[in-house]
Every structure is written in structure tokens, then in C-alpha cells.
Amino acid sequence: MRAVWYERTGPAREVLHYGERPRAAPAPGEVRVRLLASGVNPADTYRRAGTSYANEFPLIIPNSDGAGIVEALGQGADPALLGRRVWLYNAQRFRPFGTAAESTCVPQDCVHDLPEEVPFEVGACLGIPGMTAHRCLFADGPVAGLRVLVSGGGGAVGNYAVQLARWGGAAQVLATASGGWKAEDASAAGAEQVFDYRAPDCAQRILDATGGQGVDRVVEVDVAGNVALWSAVVALNGSVIGYASKGGATPAIPVSGTLMRKNVNLRGVVLNSAPAAARRQAMLDITQWLREGARLHRVAATFPLAETAAAHEAVEAGTKRGTVVVLPDR
């Protein structure tokens, strides 16, 4: 099969190779998926660059997310999966061979039905962005009747978090963004109001929008960089759930003034180590959400498999609007 791989970490164009690799046979409990789309997420570029992870295997096919058709079953895998359209996640997590290839093998729990009306390119956007958004929203229980603030509502995770908060019955969904298309996308996803997090009165404006009560749940894209904002607007007995922290790895957290006094729960989320039951529920809920109506999906750009290095560079540029997708059949 055609694939892209690396044997050492570094810049995309220096370490990624394109050529032929053996097509793997699925192990017991696994399925092999003929890939028609591969999602490129920031975490995939961090692993390939070596900025956050050491090289985990001698040879790695990158990218965790994808979509395609189940073409082979390992011993014990559900026979009903054969030939099904699926979206998948965690391909290159705890195993070497991801989705930048014509096929990949994953445990059957890592695939779920992709509705017929949903393009494969969209299916490749659902793994890390959609499931991270789901985990951040629902890790501390349902959002029905709650006030939710999504930090970075125009980003790939944030945009899905806004939509899933609406789907989950949140009483109020607010978002922050830096303006421009990011604010437009947060509004298009369903945020009632979008606030510029850089404005000096941002916290007061959010409090005013909630009648002074604050927000019950914060989905946070930068725990350290936004600590002053989320600590000011989180409500009594609220939760702040962060999935990134570019503002720093060791921020000063107002433990006494915010966490203890308000009984606030501060939680971190990394999808691949989240509880297995929570990840299964995320796949079920996202698929149901897809089936129930038209949704906003942003495919930032598509690249043929041979140009996976360019796809990684597009993610690293930091200007993408949505998820960058590689198309292994091109």
C-alpha cells in the first residue's frame, strides 16, 4: 500500500517519506479500514516534530484520525462491521501505524458508523476535535440547563464544543474568540454571544451576559493563558475543563480565591487517556448528533497523500480554519 512514514522526528519535509509499505493484517479484535480521508491534528505534528514526545517506535505512519470502509476483520471482530462506512480515532496512539496510508488497523472499539450523508473528509475531522469537545463538555455530567463558555469557539475543538453544548441542552452557550472569521464561526456554530478575550472588560461582559451568575462549565483552550478570565467568570460549583495550555505548563492557579471558595473543579483532558467508557459514549453521541440534523464542519484544506508534509506544515502555520485533511486515494 502507499503510505507516509518517518523514522526520526524533525521538520515535516526532512523526515516524512512517501512510498510503499506492507499492508497489515488485523490482529484479534481489530478491523482494517481502507482509508479515504485522514485528519491532521496539532498533536500529530507535535509527535512528528518531536516537540512533545520522543519517537515511540522505529517507524511511524502519522495521523490519528480518519474515515473509510472496513475491508478486513481480525479474529473475534464483529462481522457486521465488514463493508461499513466508519470514522475512526486513535490509530497512531499506542501503536505505530496511523492514517497517512491507504489502510490502517485499529481495535474495533475505535471505529463507529459514518452516516451515508456525511462525507469521508468530514468523518476524518471527528476524532480528536469532536471527541475532545465531547469529553470537555460532559466529563462532569450533562450540560442541560447549564451556562457554558467555550474558549476559542472558532477553533476546531471549540466549534464542535459550541454545537454539542447546544445539542446537549445547555441553557446558554457563550464563546470567546479573537474576532474575524473565528468569531464568525463561533456564532455560526450556535454561540449566543462571542466575546473578544483580549478586551480588558471581557470578564465583566461575560458576567453581565449571565446576569452576574457566571458560567457553570468552561471549555478552555488555554488554561494558563486565560487563568485570569476563567477564574473571574466561573460560577459557584462550576467546572473548568482544559485541553490545551499554550500560555504555560505551570501557571499560578488561584486555589484559595477561586477553586476552594467557589468549589470549582479544574480538570484536564487528553483524549487518548480518557476513560474508555467515556470515549465510547463520545462516539455514540457524536454519531447520533450527526444523524439528527445539518452540522457545521470546517475542512481547512485537503492534500493528496504524497503531500502529507505540506498538510503538516499547514497545521503548524497556525492559521487553519478547521481541520486539515489528507486524502489517501489521491
Phi, psi and omega in degrees: 000157174279142181203166173241139182210167172220151180243355173211157180275157179154191179301144188307310185289343180271331189245342182276132179244146178238130180176210182258137175228156177297141175277122186285152171265138182293136177283170177307133180082359181255165170234151172256130183249126170284113190277132176245351175200145181227122180275138177252118180248159179309320181299327178295321180287326177297318181295314180293323180285337182081016182281334182237344185221143169285160178298119189275335183219160180298327179220131184232129166267118189281176175083132185265322189263156177186181177206150181174211185233131179292122185244350179202153183237139170277167179304130177088352177288152183295118181299336181292345181282338185300127178084000183278145169285130184220156163249153187217162177216171174065024179297311180254061173221116184071010176208158190275341193248107181270211190256004175278064186196173179282343174202161176208157178249133179219158172302145184299337177291348181266005177239152175210157183306137172253114182307147185304326184278356182262120181297154179298325178300323177290319178303327180286351179268352193274336188297271183298311181297308184291316183287328173296316177301316180298313181298317179298320182288318193249004180299329180254024175108180181300156177257000182305126178081000182264162172264124186241136173243126178252112177284132183069048185293349178267353180280175184298312178290314183300321181296318176291326179296319177299313183293318181289329175296318175299312181299325181280359175088023177301141181288328182211131179237115179245163179213158169245153177197170182265010180099186178061217183294335179294317176293321179298317181291324177297319177293317180297330179286341178125007177291130181293319177220144179237128185247142175282112185294346180275346182292137182297336180258020185301313182300316180295323179295321178293317178298319178298320181294335180259014180067027179084359184278335187083183184252142183281331183218129179245122171265112194248125180272343181214084185303314183285312184295333184250018185301322181295324182286307184293328179291334179279330189254348181291139185276168174303131182064024179274179180228142172240118184241114184253141178240002177200163181202067182292339179288355178145152182271340184228067181287160173277111183263131179286078186297307184289312186287333182243297188299312184280312185296324180264000185056048184269139174262122176253118187233143173255151181228126165231122191301313191291345177250007175294157180306139183302320180297323179292323179290322177296318180295323178299316179297317178299312184293318181295319178295319176297317178301319178298320185286340189272356178166177178290139181233159178269121176234138179243108171266110187292320181191157175238146181225145171291160184305320182296342182252031179301326178300318178295325177296317177297319179295325178295324176290316183293338179296336176079012182244007185293147177249084184111213184249135176278136186233136173257138182250099185297341181272009180237000000 
